[in-house]
Amino acid sequence: MNGSVLIVDDMFIGAFDLQLILENNGIEVLGIAHHATEAFAMIASRRPDLVCLDIFLRGSETGLQIAERLRDQNIPFIFISANTYDHIDEDVKRLCPAGYISKPFRDQDVLPVINAALVSVQKSS
Amino acid sequence: MQSKSFLLILVLTLHAQFVHAQWNRPLYNQLTKNLRSASQGQQKIRAMLAMGDYHVEQSYMVAFPQSLDTALSLAKQCEDLAKSTGSAQDLSDTYILYSKAYNYASRYPESINFARKAVDLSASVKNDTGVFNASRTLFRAFVYVYNTDSTRIITAENMSLAKKIGTKRVLGAAYEDLADNTKYRNLKNEISHLLDSAIMYYTATGKKDIQHLLTSQAWIYNQSGEHEKAFTTISKALNLAEELGDQTYYMIYLYDGYADISNKTERWETAEHYYQKALAVAAKYADRMVESDIALKLQRLMVKTGKIKESEDVIALIEKNYSQCNPTLLLQSLAAVLSHHISTGSYSRAEKTYQQLLPQMHQLNGRIERMARKDVYAALTQYHIYHKNVTLGQHYLDLYLETGEIMLYDKPLAHYMQFSIDSLNGNYIGAIRNYQLAGRYEDSIFNLHKNRQLTELEVQYDVDKRKKDNALLKQETELQSARAAKANYQKNLSLSGIILLSMIVGLIVRQYRLNQKRRKEIASKNRELEKLLTDKENLLQEKEGLLEEKDWLLKEIHHRVKNNLQVVMSLLNTQSYFLNDETAKEAIRNSQHRIHSMSLIHKKLYQSENISSVNMAVYFEELLDYYKIAFDTVNRIRFVLQAEPVELDPSQAVPVGLILNEAVNNALKHAFPDQRTGQITVSFKTAGQSRLFLSIRDNGIGMPGEISLSGFSSLGMKLIRGFSGELNGELKIHSAKGTEVSITFDNNNMAESMEEHYPGTQTITA
């Protein structure tokens, strides 16, 4: 199962960890974007199958705002949050993420969610 | 004599009714004003006629002898004016004025002539009232010429006319004239009846000045022997006159009449008083004949009441007026004076008077008027007794007694005179008897007199008292009313004062209440404000407390994080003891270094004053000290730190710390192989505005070949690159004499929450 993933997270070490997990499992990581501008520049150069998006981002655009733009471009995304209960937040639910991962995570926490999301992406396309 | 004066009164009374206006200054002023303001024509004539009437009446005043001339001059002007306007009524009224003026001037033919012209003129224009008024004037003219036929006809015709006109005033006037005319014929009952009617009509019209009619009425009663009724009526007249302030000529007759009736009803003191008053008025109007008539009556009264010596002034007055008297009056006057002088022992003056009296008696040929006889015979008797002429004395005494008018009061004189004659004749028995009789009569009269006087005094006293009481009462009433007014005023004043005061008090109270309310409001607001202030202070204190607590809590958190990281390091250290593989041990050591570099940040955060930023100079110093010990390179590798004391946000301090950690690790591992000595220089400084420059440089062997950033495959380099990206920094690695890793990045030292910056803590604590 292959697929390309873009990670958007302003904390390097968390994103780097996720990148290593995904790459070790044959999932291509297009890169780590630290903010919205960087993220959409990367998307413009190459469209990812899935975006792993941290809800809390420093800068002008929050994760939720980026998510809205991603939905507009029909790019599936998964929320990553340090907050365990963000997934029941109304704003988060409204954006219909492809999945949800809470920090800290292990390989077995991340992979089923990412794989399921990638499968549904590939099915719909 | 009585009937004569009565007639005089009758005639004069007519004038009182005719003119009925009284002299006074206000009236004159009013008339003058009317005359001045009157425009041409009828208004002017009316004003002049009124002024003419006024002057006619004033002609009787001594002070206005020229009044009749003025009146006639006014009449002439009126006549001219009336003829020019052609008003028959005005001309008729002008003729009436002429008639009145001539009447008062005793020019009766002219008076009758003008009155007739007035009657004819009014009749020609069929003006009944005009005819009536003109006829009255004509009647008055005829009265003075004793034309009884004419007066009878005129009054009768006027009565018919008055009944036709039908107004009360006209009817009253008609009855008045008729009464006057009847008086002239001396029909007492009829006069009384007519006067009643006149008074009735006048009273009905509200006419008040009927005092002289009442005087006439009183005279009728007096003549009829109804003395008390007469007294009542004349008292009423007197009251009216006093009320109206009547000061006209006719007051002589009112006073005279009042005195006569008082005399008749034996009110002698009153009679004397009012004779004096009548004399005063007569003197004012210089009517000498009337003055003498009244003086005689006063003299007789004074003789009667034994005041012979006090009557000297009266006698002088009588003597002074001889020339002004008619024959009868002169005879009476001379007799009175003669009697007086003999009684008072003034024999020379008595002789002189006798010499004046004698020719008067001869002139009359013994036909002495009845009223004069008594006085004359008494005087002559007294004169002849003085001369001891018994025969003549007895002759006149007999004549005296034969007059048939010898009253009780005359008895003492009669008996004294008989006593004197009897004494002179030697008839002592008769003399003694007469003397005794005279004494007895005198006594009885004296007693009577005394009693009367007493009664009168009492009555007078009562009247005075009543008057005084009345005056007192009036005064008291006035005082009371004044007091009441004052009280009322005071009351009003007090009331207004009270009201004002209440208002002021009300206002003050209101103001006070308002003030109090305001004060309360202000106080409550102040309290609220104070409370708010206190609350604020409390809140601030609380906030400060909370902030302190927050700081304390944050420090506690950092402390715990540091401790937990130390626990992690210890765990890793423990793990390394159970490993034999050097690579694994190396990996654990590397992790320990990384964790320590993070732990140091938390230590700095809870140790320093500032919990939101890290002083990088201090941090670097401690970190390098750690490396010296941890890598055991003190002897061969020298660390040089060139750091500015820049404060960094913990979110940046951690990647910066990790970058330093990786870079130093790289240098220690690769730059100085084979136990070489060297130097690692760490520089940290500001580079332009809010840009920071970090460089880790070694003077080691450097990297082989060209260095490509992406070419780093080791974790260390990946981390450097990754954290550099996280810092949004500009990473440079180049190798010349040794290797230098440098990064330039923005200082984000802004107040941002720890949670956002550093969620990693959660990871650790979770």
Interface residues (C-beta under 8 A of the other chain):
Chain A: D10 M11 F12 I13 G14 A15 F16 I32 H34 F56 R58 A82 K103 P104
Chain B: P655 K718 L719 G722 F723 G725 E726 N728 E752 E756 P759 G760 Q762 T763 A766
